[in-house]
Amino acid sequence: MHLGMIGLGKMGANMVRRLMRGGHQCAVFDVNPEHVRRLAVEGAVGTGSIDELIGRLSRPRAVWMMVPAGNSTETTVQALTQRLEPDDIVIDGGNSYYKDDVRRAKSLKDRGLHYVDVGTSGGTWGLDRGYCLMIGGPEPVVKHLDPILRTLAPGRGDIPRTPGRDRLQGSAEDGYLYCGPAGAGHFVKMIHNGIEYGLMQAYAEGFDIFRHANSEHLPKDMRYDLNLPDIAEVWRRGSVVGSWLLDLTAAALVENPDLSNFAGSVEDSGEGRWTVMAAIEEGVRADVLSASLYTRFRSRQDHTFAEKVLSAMRYKFGGHVERPSGG
C-alpha cells in the first residue's frame, strides 16, 4: 500500500522503515528536513510540504500522523482537512486524548473524510519487535488499512498461545486490535499507559527498598548489602514478576548499579492523568494508578532511588530524557 507519514521522530521514522521492509511505499514529511533526507536515502519518497506529500499518494489517500498530542496534532489535522478529498483517511498514531478523537472524527465526516485513531506501543524498539496497535474508527476503513497494520504489528512470533485462544477469531494474537468506533483505540492505549505507570512504580519502590536494606537505622543482624543487578536478573528467569519492563530495568542496573546518570525527575506524558480522569468520570477506584501519577509529580521536587529506576525504565523503552527539575 501507499502511506503518507507526517512526523519522523523516534517512532515515526522506524515505523516507516518497518513498512518499507514489508514492501509498502511511503511518502514522508517532517518539519525537520534532515529527518526527511535520512529516510529518502533509505527509499522513502521525501517531501518538503504537506501539499507535496498528498500529491505523491494514490487515492484513497492514507496519511498517518506521528506528532505530539495537543496543538501539533490539531494543527496537522486542520491542514490535512483543508487539502484531502472525500474518502481519504487521516490516521492519528500519537497519544491523543480520546475525546479529541471523537470530535475530530465528527468534523472530518462532515467533509467526507475518515478518521482512525491508533494507540501505538513499542517505543524505540518497535522497528524490530513490532508495534502493539489499538485501533478506533469506522470498521470498513480499518479493514482497508489491514495490510499496513499487519506489517507494523509484531505478529505471533514465538509467544505461546493462550489456552483456548484457538477457538476465538480476530487479530489480537498478531499484536493489533480493532477496539471500536472513534476514540476507542486511544482510550484503550490511555488505560494501557495508566497501568504502565502502576507497574513501573511497583518495580521502582521494590528496588528502592532493596537499596536501603543496609540502612544504619536497621538492626545490624538485619542489614543486607544486596546486589540489585543480580536480583533483577534472577527475577527474569522464571519469576512471576518477569516482564519487558523488568528486562529494561535489569539492563539499566548492569550499566550503572547506582543509576547516578539519572536524577529521578520523572515526567508524565498525559495518559496517566487522563486515565485517572476517566476513573473519576466512571466512578471507578484507581488507587495504584492515581498514586503512581502523584509520585511523578512529587519526583520533580524531591528525588529518591525509586524515581531513578522510573527514569531509567522510561529512557530504556522510549528514549525519554529527563527534563531539568523545576523544584
Order of alpha helices (4+ residues) and beta strands (2+ residues): beta-alpha-beta-alpha-beta-alpha-beta-alpha-beta-alpha-beta-alpha-beta-alpha-alpha-beta-alpha-alpha-alpha-alpha-alpha-alpha
